[in-house]
Amino acid sequence: MPSCRRTRTRRSAWLAFGLVALAAFSVSAQLETSFSVQSVQPEPTPEFSAHDVHETPTPQHALADVKQATEAAHAFKVAMITLSNITAHPLPYDHDPFSQSSTSQGLSFLSSYLPSAQGQGPIGRAIRIAIKLRQKYSPFRIFSWTDSSATAARKKDEEMRAKAIKVIDLLQYSAELGNTDALYTLARLSLFPPNIYFTSDPKLAHSYYSTHASLTGNATSQALLAFFHATGYADTVSVDQAKAMLYYTFAAQGGHKGAQMALASRYWSGISTLEDCSRAVGWYEAAADTAMEMFLSGPPGGLTLPYTHTRLSDLDGGVYGPGASVASTGLNVVKPAVKAGFAQAAGETWEDLLEYYMFNADRGEMDFAYKLGKIFYQGSIYATAGGIGSSSEGVGRIGQDFNLARSYFLKIARQVWPRDPTHPLQHNVLTDKAEGVAQPGWAAKSAAYLGRMYLRGEGVKRDYELAMMWFERGAEYGDRECHNGLGVMWRDGLVKGRQDISKALGYFSHAAGNELAEALVNIGKIHYGRGEIKLAGTYFEAAIRYGSPFEAHFFLAKIHTLNMHTAGLPQGFAAGSCANAVSFYKLVAERGLWDEDLVDDAEFAWNSGTARGKEMAILKWWIAAERGSEVAQNNLAYVLDQDRSILRLTSFAPIEASNDTARLALTQWARSAAQRNIDSLVKVGDYYYHGLGVPDEPESVRWEKAAKYYQSAADTQLSALAMWNLGWMYENGKGVPQDFHLAKRHYDQALETNSEAYLPVLLSLIKLYARSIWHTLQGGQNGLSLWGYDEDKSNLKREIDAASSSQPDHEDDRVISTAEELEDDFRDDDSWYIGKAREEFHRRRRGEARREAEEDPVQWARDRRLAENERDGDFGPEDYFDAALRGGHRGEEVADEFAETMLLVGLCVAVAILIYIRTRIVERARREQDERQPGEQRQNLGVFPPPGDLARQDWLIWR
């Protein structure tokens, strides 16, 4: 009996030890499964209970706690695995069927030989055409064997719903057992349901987040609680800005980047607190430091920057439509989002564009092949200015495909370098080159991309020696990207035995001389590291001018922060440095969103077109807007716009305008306007004029405020609509005293600002003069003059003359500035090299050429297609008449030719009418004369008129 008891005791001890080891292993293991909407994982938090603090644990309690922790961890793990299976399906709102993730390019040996829709040649085109036919003629079920039946779909739907219920039940059970990670996941699922199988419940999410934050102090939970209190989202809690500031502060102190941005935005804008630039700089600097740290954790050159964000209003030509909005007039008309909106309105799709590019690339057109490789490398139709490392625009995204990009670049490069040596560092730029190659064409630029892919390990295994080989090949032909890549490799010593700062600086200087933003940043960083702050700032500012999107802003912000804290500087200088630092830090923090890009996620959700997708888009835009994102503020205001005017009727607003929704839209319009969005500023004036979302107050007060907002927008000299609105208000005396002269001046300024406003301004001026005449006839004063020089013009002329007379003669200044410009152009610095004078002369002679990155691929394809149509037409270029009719300025001359034709037709009709009238008058005079002399025989003079005829005077010949 004692031996049995000892055996049983020993077994119990071993069982307890095994349970403890299993629990420790389960708690310490990190789950690799995650779901798509959980982009920000909660930081690890210790699990504890009251027994851990106040009671000495007994063996029985310890064993019970171990069992409970083991059961909770097991339930949480099963729930997460099931959740990953549910959310493993692709999202229903992809931008383009050619979209592919750069992380999923690993193809098997067999699949690399099978045809696909992304392949080249006739087989790939045939597959793409078959896919199009199937999509277009789906009722015929061409590929009916791939379509699941309705019964199978219902069965799949029921299965997914059952799994969703299982996930929620397991998570709730795990949370009840004390697993805080399960509690956080429940909150995340309730606020951001990943698909339709989960229910959105903001109130339940707030309860979970509140419990989780109180137990663990998790910064993410505190940041979302701050959002609830700041906005009162879904009526979960009442709006309490004090609590919002408290939770934002706790979360920011805990290192949450979004909370730091929200807190900085509030201090900068004075939202529920006093404006404090220094505090705003501190929090924005913390967020920017986090972004920069993540950027530098990537391959040489840093992580690839996320896509730029897109305003929904830009896709529609601006808030007020094309022509009427500042976003689509003037220089803004070349913005990628505006051009993409025009292309989509014309029925063009990215799929059709890529099909056209592939067709021409397969025919051997190297310019199409290069542009196609560039598109697949950057993952977007539109590239941002600044070079390869400046990322691309989100509006034209198609998904990165490094394998396809490499195939096109190699196809081009092999025309110049048909083979690679066994040892890349022993290559010879002269002997490796193909015979008879005089010009590299696109090969040098392709070598830059190939070198960058080997340098960073994009689509290929990272190989610094191969990267240096391709960079040296392209640098032989003077490619700026290759020189910059060589500078990076020599600076960092990526190839053994090849590290030389002075040599790297020479490469950087050559690339910077060709206006490459990344090279200017690299030179600036070298000077910044040496303590040459002023010289470094000069290079960073130049890099920003040439399109640097990230690093230059960060280092300039650091420089302005140093100036802000430098003792002995004037107060105004310190304030200016503070404002500049805030702007630069804000841009870096908002661009470096690799961990949680709410604006991008919201755009995907909105493009799904579903009610759930739009709900999630509005929520994520709202959270990002609280963090200071102007794009999010503009998008949120645009989809909630309550302006029910005839010219701007949105489908987002309900039939009856809700004042709560209008108040939210007005808040976002105002915050967007505070970040220098002129159209948003005009919108704020519209809301005050129409009384949308504003407090109940007399119309006269609202109109005065509206006039002030219109005046602020008009003072920028950019918004013709704001000027027209001011003219109308002065004409009618709404919000401002009635003044016909000021009304006419604002109408004229609207036309000068935007020539597309010709018709509305013309009609307004006609009505204005009519009202002025009627006002004068009724005995009014200060009416417009119809005959003399208008008084407002004469006053304006006197003001201009007075201003010009007070200015000294600037002829000498002009000469001096020209000399300074020449001195700047030919200053002896490190960036000079043999042959630069000739290059600078030719560059100035032909003008500043547009950078390749700023070209519009859609317009370029249109031009090439038109050129091919003309080349393949019935008439060749020797037919000058046909060539003139089909010249490059047809689109510009259509309106002028039509106007001239109509003018000639009108003149011809007028002459014919005059001739007809004169003929009738002459005939009538003849008849009257014949009636007065009935017995007189008239002499037959033929065509010559008889004596007394009025027409006889026209036949007189003066001798």
PENOR-V955780 format. One record per residue. N is the residue number from 1. RES is the residue in one letter. OMEGA is omega in radians with two decimals (NA if undefined). BURIAL is b if it has 16 or more other ideal C-beta (glycine too) atoms within 10 Angstrom, else e. Layout:
{{N,RES,OMEGA,BURIAL} {N,RES,OMEGA,BURIAL}}
This chain:
{{1,M,3.09,e} {2,P,3.13,e} {3,S,3.09,e} {4,C,-3.14,e} {5,R,3.13,e} {6,R,3.12,e} {7,T,-3.14,e} {8,R,3.12,e} {9,T,3.13,e} {10,R,3.13,e} {11,R,3.12,e} {12,S,3.13,e} {13,A,3.13,e} {14,W,3.12,e} {15,L,3.10,e} {16,A,3.12,e} {17,F,3.12,e} {18,G,3.12,e} {19,L,3.12,b} {20,V,3.14,b} {21,A,3.12,e} {22,L,3.14,b} {23,A,3.13,b} {24,A,3.12,e} {25,F,-3.12,e} {26,S,-3.11,b} {27,V,-3.07,e} {28,S,-3.11,e} {29,A,3.12,e} {30,Q,3.13,e} {31,L,-3.14,e} {32,E,-3.14,e} {33,T,3.11,e} {34,S,3.10,e} {35,F,-2.86,b} {36,S,-3.05,b} {37,V,-3.10,b} {38,Q,-3.09,b} {39,S,3.12,b} {40,V,-3.14,b} {41,Q,3.10,e} {42,P,3.11,b} {43,E,-3.10,e} {44,P,-3.11,e} {45,T,3.14,b} {46,P,3.09,e} {47,E,-3.11,b} {48,F,3.10,e} {49,S,-3.13,e} {50,A,-3.14,e} {51,H,-3.12,e} {52,D,-3.05,e} {53,V,-2.94,e} {54,H,-3.05,e} {55,E,3.02,e} {56,T,-3.04,e} {57,P,3.04,e} {58,T,3.10,e} {59,P,3.14,e} {60,Q,3.12,e} {61,H,-3.14,e} {62,A,3.13,e} {63,L,3.11,b} {64,A,3.13,e} {65,D,3.12,b} {66,V,3.11,b} {67,K,-3.12,e} {68,Q,3.12,b} {69,A,3.12,b} {70,T,3.13,b} {71,E,3.14,b} {72,A,3.14,b} {73,A,3.12,b} {74,H,3.12,b} {75,A,3.14,b} {76,F,-3.13,b} {77,K,3.12,b} {78,V,3.13,e} {79,A,-3.11,b} {80,M,3.08,b} {81,I,3.11,e} {82,T,3.13,b} {83,L,3.12,b} {84,S,3.08,b} {85,N,-3.13,e} {86,I,-3.05,b} {87,T,-3.13,b} {88,A,-3.12,e} {89,H,-3.13,e} {90,P,3.13,e} {91,L,-3.07,e} {92,P,-3.08,e} {93,Y,3.02,e} {94,D,-3.08,e} {95,H,-2.98,b} {96,D,3.14,b} {97,P,3.11,b} {98,F,-3.09,b} {99,S,3.07,e} {100,Q,-3.14,b} {101,S,3.13,e} {102,S,-3.11,b} {103,T,-3.09,e} {104,S,-3.09,e} {105,Q,-3.14,e} {106,G,-3.12,e} {107,L,3.10,e} {108,S,-3.13,e} {109,F,-3.12,e} {110,L,-3.09,e} {111,S,3.14,e} {112,S,3.13,e} {113,Y,-3.14,e} {114,L,3.13,e} {115,P,3.12,e} {116,S,-3.13,e} {117,A,3.11,e} {118,Q,-3.09,b} {119,G,-3.13,b} {120,Q,3.07,b} {121,G,-3.07,e} {122,P,-3.13,e} {123,I,3.11,e} {124,G,3.12,b} {125,R,3.13,b} {126,A,3.12,e} {127,I,-3.14,e} {128,R,3.10,b} {129,I,3.12,e} {130,A,3.11,e} {131,I,3.11,e} {132,K,3.14,e} {133,L,3.13,e} {134,R,3.13,b} {135,Q,-3.08,e} {136,K,-3.08,e} {137,Y,-3.12,e} {138,S,3.12,e} {139,P,-3.12,e} {140,F,3.08,e} {141,R,-3.14,e} {142,I,3.10,e} {143,F,-3.01,e} {144,S,-3.10,e} {145,W,3.12,e} {146,T,-3.08,e} {147,D,3.11,e} {148,S,-3.14,e} {149,S,-3.14,e} {150,A,3.14,e} {151,T,3.12,e} {152,A,3.12,e} {153,A,3.11,e} {154,R,3.13,e} {155,K,3.11,e} {156,K,3.14,e} {157,D,3.11,e} {158,E,3.12,e} {159,E,-3.14,e} {160,M,3.10,b} {161,R,3.10,e} {162,A,3.10,e} {163,K,3.11,e} {164,A,3.09,b} {165,I,3.13,e} {166,K,-3.13,e} {167,V,-3.12,b} {168,I,-3.12,b} {169,D,3.14,e} {170,L,3.13,b} {171,L,3.11,b} {172,Q,3.12,e} {173,Y,3.12,b} {174,S,3.11,b} {175,A,3.10,b} {176,E,3.12,e} {177,L,3.04,b} {178,G,3.13,b} {179,N,-3.09,b} {180,T,3.07,b} {181,D,3.07,b} {182,A,3.11,b} {183,L,3.11,b} {184,Y,3.14,b} {185,T,3.07,b} {186,L,3.11,b} {187,A,-3.13,b} {188,R,3.13,b} {189,L,-3.13,b} {190,S,-3.13,b} {191,L,-3.13,b} {192,F,3.12,b} {193,P,-3.04,b} {194,P,3.12,b} {195,N,-3.02,b} {196,I,-3.11,b} {197,Y,3.09,b} {198,F,-3.08,b} {199,T,3.06,e} {200,S,-3.12,b} {201,D,-3.10,b} {202,P,-3.14,b} {203,K,3.09,e} {204,L,3.10,b} {205,A,3.11,b} {206,H,3.12,b} {207,S,3.13,e} {208,Y,-3.13,b} {209,Y,3.14,b} {210,S,3.12,b} {211,T,-3.12,b} {212,H,3.13,b} {213,A,-3.14,b} {214,S,-3.13,e} {215,L,-2.96,b} {216,T,-3.02,b} {217,G,-3.10,e} {218,N,-3.07,b} {219,A,3.14,b} {220,T,3.11,b} {221,S,3.12,b} {222,Q,3.12,b} {223,A,3.13,b} {224,L,3.02,b} {225,L,3.07,b} {226,A,3.10,b} {227,F,3.12,b} {228,F,-3.11,b} {229,H,-3.13,b} {230,A,-3.03,b} {231,T,-3.03,b} {232,G,-3.03,e} {233,Y,3.11,b} {234,A,3.11,b} {235,D,3.11,e} {236,T,3.10,b} {237,V,3.06,b} {238,S,-3.12,e} {239,V,3.13,e} {240,D,-3.07,e} {241,Q,3.12,e} {242,A,3.09,e} {243,K,3.12,b} {244,A,3.11,b} {245,M,-3.14,b} {246,L,-3.13,e} {247,Y,3.09,b} {248,Y,3.14,b} {249,T,3.11,b} {250,F,-3.11,b} {251,A,3.12,b} {252,A,3.08,b} {253,Q,3.10,e} {254,G,3.07,b} {255,G,3.13,e} {256,H,-3.04,b} {257,K,3.13,b} {258,G,3.10,b} {259,A,3.09,b} {260,Q,3.11,b} {261,M,3.13,b} {262,A,-3.14,b} {263,L,3.11,b} {264,A,3.12,b} {265,S,3.13,b} {266,R,3.10,b} {267,Y,-3.12,b} {268,W,-3.08,b} {269,S,-3.12,b} {270,G,3.14,e} {271,I,3.14,b} {272,S,3.06,e} {273,T,3.09,e} {274,L,3.10,e} {275,E,-3.13,e} {276,D,-3.06,e} {277,C,-3.09,b} {278,S,3.09,e} {279,R,3.10,b} {280,A,3.10,b} {281,V,-3.12,b} {282,G,-3.10,b} {283,W,3.08,b} {284,Y,3.10,b} {285,E,3.11,b} {286,A,3.12,b} {287,A,3.13,b} {288,A,3.09,b} {289,D,3.09,b} {290,T,3.13,b} {291,A,3.14,b} {292,M,3.09,b} {293,E,3.11,e} {294,M,3.12,b} {295,F,-3.11,b} {296,L,3.12,e} {297,S,-3.10,e} {298,G,-3.14,e} {299,P,3.09,e} {300,P,-3.03,b} {301,G,3.09,b} {302,G,3.09,b} {303,L,3.04,b} {304,T,-3.09,b} {305,L,3.07,b} {306,P,3.08,b} {307,Y,3.04,b} {308,T,-3.13,b} {309,H,-3.05,b} {310,T,3.00,b} {311,R,3.10,b} {312,L,-3.11,b} {313,S,3.13,b} {314,D,3.10,b} {315,L,3.09,b} {316,D,-3.13,b} {317,G,-3.13,b} {318,G,-3.10,b} {319,V,-3.09,b} {320,Y,3.12,b} {321,G,-3.12,e} {322,P,3.09,b} {323,G,-3.11,b} {324,A,-3.09,b} {325,S,3.05,b} {326,V,-3.09,b} {327,A,-3.09,b} {328,S,3.11,b} {329,T,3.13,b} {330,G,-3.13,e} {331,L,-3.12,e} {332,N,-3.10,b} {333,V,3.13,e} {334,V,3.08,e} {335,K,-3.11,b} {336,P,-3.12,b} {337,A,3.13,b} {338,V,3.12,b} {339,K,3.11,b} {340,A,3.09,b} {341,G,3.09,b} {342,F,3.14,b} {343,A,3.12,b} {344,Q,3.10,e} {345,A,3.11,e} {346,A,3.10,e} {347,G,3.13,e} {348,E,3.12,b} {349,T,3.11,e} {350,W,3.13,b} {351,E,3.11,e} {352,D,3.13,e} {353,L,3.12,b} {354,L,3.09,b} {355,E,3.12,b} {356,Y,3.11,b} {357,Y,-3.13,b} {358,M,-3.13,b} {359,F,-3.12,e} {360,N,3.10,b} {361,A,3.11,b} {362,D,3.09,b} {363,R,3.13,e} {364,G,3.09,e} {365,E,-3.03,e} {366,M,3.11,b} {367,D,3.06,e} {368,F,3.14,b} {369,A,3.14,b} {370,Y,-3.13,b} {371,K,3.11,b} {372,L,3.07,b} {373,G,3.12,b} {374,K,3.14,b} {375,I,-3.13,b} {376,F,3.11,b} {377,Y,-3.09,b} {378,Q,3.09,b} {379,G,-3.12,b} {380,S,3.07,b} {381,I,-3.06,b} {382,Y,3.06,b} {383,A,3.07,b} {384,T,3.12,b} {385,A,3.08,e} {386,G,3.12,b} {387,G,-3.05,b} {388,I,-3.05,b} {389,G,-3.08,b} {390,S,3.09,b} {391,S,-3.03,b} {392,S,-3.08,b} {393,E,3.13,b} {394,G,-3.05,b} {395,V,-3.10,b} {396,G,-3.05,b} {397,R,3.04,b} {398,I,-3.09,b} {399,G,-3.13,b} {400,Q,3.06,b} {401,D,-3.06,b} {402,F,-3.14,b} {403,N,3.10,b} {404,L,3.13,b} {405,A,-3.13,b} {406,R,-3.13,b} {407,S,3.13,b} {408,Y,3.13,b} {409,F,3.11,b} {410,L,3.11,e} {411,K,3.12,b} {412,I,-3.06,b} {413,A,-3.11,b} {414,R,3.07,e} {415,Q,3.11,e} {416,V,3.13,b} {417,W,-3.00,b} {418,P,-3.11,e} {419,R,3.12,e} {420,D,3.11,e} {421,P,3.13,e} {422,T,3.11,e} {423,H,-3.03,e} {424,P,-3.09,b} {425,L,3.14,e} {426,Q,-3.12,e} {427,H,3.13,b} {428,N,-3.06,e} {429,V,-3.12,e} {430,L,-3.09,e} {431,T,-3.14,e} {432,D,-3.05,e} {433,K,3.11,b} {434,A,-3.12,e} {435,E,3.07,e} {436,G,3.13,e} {437,V,3.14,e} {438,A,-3.13,e} {439,Q,-3.09,e} {440,P,-3.07,b} {441,G,3.13,b} {442,W,-3.04,b} {443,A,-3.12,b} {444,A,3.11,b} {445,K,3.10,b} {446,S,3.09,b} {447,A,3.10,b} {448,A,3.12,b} {449,Y,3.13,b} {450,L,3.09,b} {451,G,3.13,b} {452,R,-3.14,b} {453,M,3.08,b} {454,Y,3.12,b} {455,L,-3.04,b} {456,R,-3.12,b} {457,G,-3.11,e} {458,E,-3.14,b} {459,G,3.12,b} {460,V,3.05,e} {461,K,-3.11,e} {462,R,-3.10,e} {463,D,-3.07,e} {464,Y,-3.14,b} {465,E,3.07,b} {466,L,3.11,b} {467,A,3.12,b} {468,M,3.13,b} {469,M,-3.12,b} {470,W,3.10,b} {471,F,-3.14,b} {472,E,3.09,b} {473,R,3.13,b} {474,G,-3.14,b} {475,A,3.10,b} {476,E,-3.14,b} {477,Y,3.02,b} {478,G,-3.13,e} {479,D,-3.05,b} {480,R,3.12,b} {481,E,3.11,b} {482,C,3.08,b} {483,H,3.12,b} {484,N,3.10,b} {485,G,3.08,b} {486,L,3.09,b} {487,G,3.11,b} {488,V,-3.09,b} {489,M,3.11,b} {490,W,3.12,b} {491,R,-3.05,b} {492,D,-3.14,e} {493,G,-3.07,e} {494,L,3.05,b} {495,V,-3.05,e} {496,K,3.11,e} {497,G,-3.12,e} {498,R,3.07,b} {499,Q,-3.08,e} {500,D,-3.10,e} {501,I,-3.12,e} {502,S,3.09,e} {503,K,3.08,e} {504,A,3.13,b} {505,L,3.08,b} {506,G,3.09,b} {507,Y,3.12,b} {508,F,-3.10,b} {509,S,3.11,b} {510,H,3.12,b} {511,A,3.12,b} {512,A,3.07,b} {513,G,3.04,b} {514,N,2.99,b} {515,E,3.04,b} {516,L,-3.04,b} {517,A,-3.09,b} {518,E,3.11,b} {519,A,3.08,b} {520,L,3.09,b} {521,V,-3.13,b} {522,N,3.07,b} {523,I,3.12,b} {524,G,3.13,b} {525,K,3.09,b} {526,I,3.13,b} {527,H,3.11,b} {528,Y,3.10,b} {529,G,3.10,e} {530,R,-3.11,e} {531,G,3.11,e} {532,E,-2.96,e} {533,I,-3.08,e} {534,K,3.12,e} {535,L,3.10,b} {536,A,3.12,b} {537,G,3.10,b} {538,T,3.13,e} {539,Y,3.13,b} {540,F,3.10,b} {541,E,3.08,e} {542,A,3.12,b} {543,A,3.11,b} {544,I,3.12,b} {545,R,-3.12,e} {546,Y,2.94,b} {547,G,3.10,b} {548,S,-3.01,b} {549,P,-2.94,b} {550,F,-2.97,b} {551,E,-3.11,b} {552,A,3.11,b} {553,H,-3.11,b} {554,F,-3.09,b} {555,F,3.05,b} {556,L,3.07,b} {557,A,3.10,b} {558,K,3.14,b} {559,I,3.12,b} {560,H,3.07,b} {561,T,3.07,b} {562,L,3.11,e} {563,N,-3.12,b} {564,M,-3.10,b} {565,H,3.13,e} {566,T,-3.12,e} {567,A,3.07,e} {568,G,3.13,e} {569,L,3.10,e} {570,P,-3.10,e} {571,Q,3.12,e} {572,G,3.11,e} {573,F,3.11,e} {574,A,3.12,b} {575,A,3.09,e} {576,G,3.09,e} {577,S,3.12,b} {578,C,3.14,b} {579,A,3.12,b} {580,N,3.12,b} {581,A,3.10,b} {582,V,-3.10,b} {583,S,-3.09,b} {584,F,3.11,b} {585,Y,-3.14,b} {586,K,3.14,b} {587,L,-3.14,b} {588,V,-3.11,b} {589,A,-3.11,b} {590,E,3.13,b} {591,R,-3.10,b} {592,G,-3.10,b} {593,L,3.09,b} {594,W,-3.05,b} {595,D,-3.07,e} {596,E,-3.14,b} {597,D,-3.07,b} {598,L,-3.13,b} {599,V,3.11,b} {600,D,3.10,b} {601,D,3.13,b} {602,A,3.12,b} {603,E,3.08,b} {604,F,-3.13,b} {605,A,-3.13,b} {606,W,-3.13,b} {607,N,3.08,b} {608,S,3.10,b} {609,G,-3.13,e} {610,T,3.12,e} {611,A,3.10,e} {612,R,3.13,e} {613,G,3.13,b} {614,K,3.09,b} {615,E,3.12,e} {616,M,3.12,b} {617,A,3.14,b} {618,I,3.13,b} {619,L,-3.09,b} {620,K,3.04,b} {621,W,-3.12,b} {622,W,3.11,b} {623,I,3.12,b} {624,A,3.11,b} {625,A,3.06,b} {626,E,3.10,b} {627,R,3.01,b} {628,G,-3.13,b} {629,S,-3.13,b} {630,E,3.12,b} {631,V,3.12,b} {632,A,3.10,b} {633,Q,-3.12,b} {634,N,3.14,b} {635,N,3.13,b} {636,L,3.11,b} {637,A,-3.09,b} {638,Y,-3.12,b} {639,V,3.11,b} {640,L,-3.02,b} {641,D,-3.09,b} {642,Q,3.13,b} {643,D,-3.05,b} {644,R,-3.13,e} {645,S,-3.10,e} {646,I,-3.09,e} {647,L,-3.08,e} {648,R,-3.10,e} {649,L,-3.11,e} {650,T,3.08,e} {651,S,-3.09,e} {652,F,-3.06,e} {653,A,3.08,b} {654,P,-3.14,e} {655,I,3.07,e} {656,E,-3.10,e} {657,A,3.09,b} {658,S,-3.11,e} {659,N,3.09,e} {660,D,3.10,e} {661,T,3.12,b} {662,A,3.11,b} {663,R,3.09,b} {664,L,3.12,b} {665,A,3.13,b} {666,L,3.11,b} {667,T,-3.13,b} {668,Q,3.05,b} {669,W,-3.11,b} {670,A,3.14,b} {671,R,3.05,b} {672,S,3.11,b} {673,A,3.11,b} {674,A,3.08,b} {675,Q,2.96,b} {676,R,2.99,e} {677,N,-3.01,b} {678,I,3.13,b} {679,D,3.09,b} {680,S,3.10,b} {681,L,3.07,b} {682,V,3.13,b} {683,K,3.10,b} {684,V,3.07,b} {685,G,3.10,b} {686,D,-3.11,b} {687,Y,3.09,b} {688,Y,3.14,b} {689,Y,-3.10,b} {690,H,3.13,b} {691,G,-3.12,b} {692,L,3.06,b} {693,G,-3.12,b} {694,V,3.11,b} {695,P,3.10,e} {696,D,3.13,e} {697,E,-3.10,e} {698,P,-3.13,e} {699,E,-3.11,e} {700,S,3.13,e} {701,V,3.13,e} {702,R,-3.12,b} {703,W,3.08,b} {704,E,3.10,e} {705,K,3.11,b} {706,A,3.13,b} {707,A,3.13,b} {708,K,3.10,e} {709,Y,3.09,b} {710,Y,-3.14,b} {711,Q,3.11,b} {712,S,3.11,b} {713,A,3.14,b} {714,A,-3.13,b} {715,D,3.09,e} {716,T,-3.11,e} {717,Q,-3.12,e} {718,L,-3.03,b} {719,S,3.06,b} {720,A,-3.14,b} {721,L,3.09,b} {722,A,3.10,b} {723,M,3.12,b} {724,W,3.11,b} {725,N,3.10,b} {726,L,3.09,b} {727,G,3.13,b} {728,W,-3.13,b} {729,M,3.07,b} {730,Y,3.12,b} {731,E,-3.06,b} {732,N,3.13,e} {733,G,3.14,e} {734,K,3.13,b} {735,G,3.12,b} {736,V,3.08,b} {737,P,3.13,e} {738,Q,-3.10,b} {739,D,-3.09,b} {740,F,-3.13,b} {741,H,3.08,b} {742,L,3.08,b} {743,A,3.13,b} {744,K,3.14,b} {745,R,-3.14,b} {746,H,3.05,b} {747,Y,3.13,b} {748,D,3.12,b} {749,Q,3.09,b} {750,A,3.13,b} {751,L,3.11,b} {752,E,-3.13,e} {753,T,-3.09,b} {754,N,-3.12,b} {755,S,3.12,e} {756,E,3.11,e} {757,A,-3.04,b} {758,Y,-3.07,e} {759,L,3.12,e} {760,P,3.12,b} {761,V,3.12,b} {762,L,3.13,e} {763,L,3.13,e} {764,S,3.12,b} {765,L,3.08,b} {766,I,3.12,e} {767,K,-3.14,e} {768,L,3.13,b} {769,Y,3.11,b} {770,A,3.12,e} {771,R,3.13,b} {772,S,3.11,b} {773,I,-3.14,e} {774,W,3.10,e} {775,H,3.13,b} {776,T,3.13,b} {777,L,3.11,e} {778,Q,3.09,e} {779,G,3.13,e} {780,G,-3.12,e} {781,Q,3.05,e} {782,N,3.04,e} {783,G,3.13,b} {784,L,3.14,b} {785,S,3.14,e} {786,L,-2.97,e} {787,W,-3.08,e} {788,G,3.09,e} {789,Y,-2.99,e} {790,D,-3.02,b} {791,E,-3.11,e} {792,D,3.08,b} {793,K,3.13,e} {794,S,3.09,e} {795,N,3.13,e} {796,L,3.12,e} {797,K,3.12,e} {798,R,3.10,e} {799,E,3.14,e} {800,I,3.13,e} {801,D,3.14,e} {802,A,3.14,e} {803,A,-3.13,e} {804,S,3.13,e} {805,S,-3.14,e} {806,S,-3.13,e} {807,Q,3.10,e} {808,P,3.13,e} {809,D,-3.05,e} {810,H,-3.13,e} {811,E,3.12,e} {812,D,3.11,e} {813,D,-3.14,e} {814,R,3.12,e} {815,V,-3.14,e} {816,I,-3.14,e} {817,S,3.10,e} {818,T,3.10,e} {819,A,3.11,e} {820,E,3.11,e} {821,E,3.10,e} {822,L,3.12,e} {823,E,3.10,e} {824,D,-3.10,e} {825,D,-3.05,e} {826,F,3.12,e} {827,R,-3.10,e} {828,D,3.13,e} {829,D,-3.06,e} {830,D,-3.05,e} {831,S,-3.09,b} {832,W,3.10,e} {833,Y,-3.10,e} {834,I,-3.14,e} {835,G,-3.11,e} {836,K,-3.13,e} {837,A,3.14,e} {838,R,3.13,e} {839,E,3.12,e} {840,E,-3.13,e} {841,F,-3.14,e} {842,H,3.13,e} {843,R,3.11,e} {844,R,-3.10,e} {845,R,-3.13,e} {846,R,3.12,e} {847,G,-3.14,e} {848,E,3.13,e} {849,A,3.11,e} {850,R,3.11,e} {851,R,-3.11,b} {852,E,-3.11,e} {853,A,-3.10,b} {854,E,3.13,e} {855,E,3.11,e} {856,D,-3.12,b} {857,P,-3.14,b} {858,V,3.13,b} {859,Q,3.11,e} {860,W,3.11,e} {861,A,3.09,b} {862,R,-3.12,b} {863,D,3.12,e} {864,R,3.13,b} {865,R,3.09,e} {866,L,3.13,e} {867,A,3.11,e} {868,E,3.11,e} {869,N,3.12,e} {870,E,3.14,b} {871,R,-3.11,e} {872,D,-3.10,e} {873,G,-3.13,e} {874,D,-3.11,e} {875,F,3.10,e} {876,G,-3.12,e} {877,P,3.12,e} {878,E,3.08,e} {879,D,-2.99,e} {880,Y,-3.14,e} {881,F,3.13,e} {882,D,3.11,e} {883,A,3.11,e} {884,A,3.13,e} {885,L,-3.08,e} {886,R,-3.09,e} {887,G,-3.07,e} {888,G,-3.08,e} {889,H,-3.13,e} {890,R,-3.11,e} {891,G,-3.11,e} {892,E,-3.03,e} {893,E,-3.11,e} {894,V,-3.11,e} {895,A,-3.14,e} {896,D,3.13,e} {897,E,3.13,e} {898,F,3.14,e} {899,A,3.12,e} {900,E,3.13,e} {901,T,3.13,e} {902,M,3.11,e} {903,L,3.11,e} {904,L,3.10,e} {905,V,3.12,e} {906,G,3.11,e} {907,L,3.11,e} {908,C,3.12,e} {909,V,3.14,e} {910,A,3.12,e} {911,V,3.14,e} {912,A,3.12,e} {913,I,3.13,e} {914,L,3.11,e} {915,I,3.14,e} {916,Y,-3.13,e} {917,I,-3.13,e} {918,R,3.11,e} {919,T,3.12,e} {920,R,3.12,e} {921,I,3.14,e} {922,V,3.12,e} {923,E,-3.14,e} {924,R,3.10,e} {925,A,3.11,e} {926,R,-3.13,b} {927,R,3.12,e} {928,E,3.14,e} {929,Q,3.11,e} {930,D,3.14,e} {931,E,3.12,e} {932,R,-3.14,e} {933,Q,-3.07,e} {934,P,-3.04,e} {935,G,-3.06,e} {936,E,3.13,e} {937,Q,-3.10,e} {938,R,3.11,e} {939,Q,3.13,e} {940,N,-3.13,e} {941,L,3.14,e} {942,G,-3.10,e} {943,V,-3.07,e} {944,F,-3.11,e} {945,P,3.13,b} {946,P,3.11,e} {947,P,-3.11,e} {948,G,3.12,e} {949,D,-3.13,b} {950,L,-3.13,e} {951,A,-3.12,b} {952,R,-3.13,e} {953,Q,-3.13,e} {954,D,-3.06,e} {955,W,-3.14,e} {956,L,3.10,e} {957,I,-3.12,e} {958,W,-3.09,e} {959,R,NA,e}}
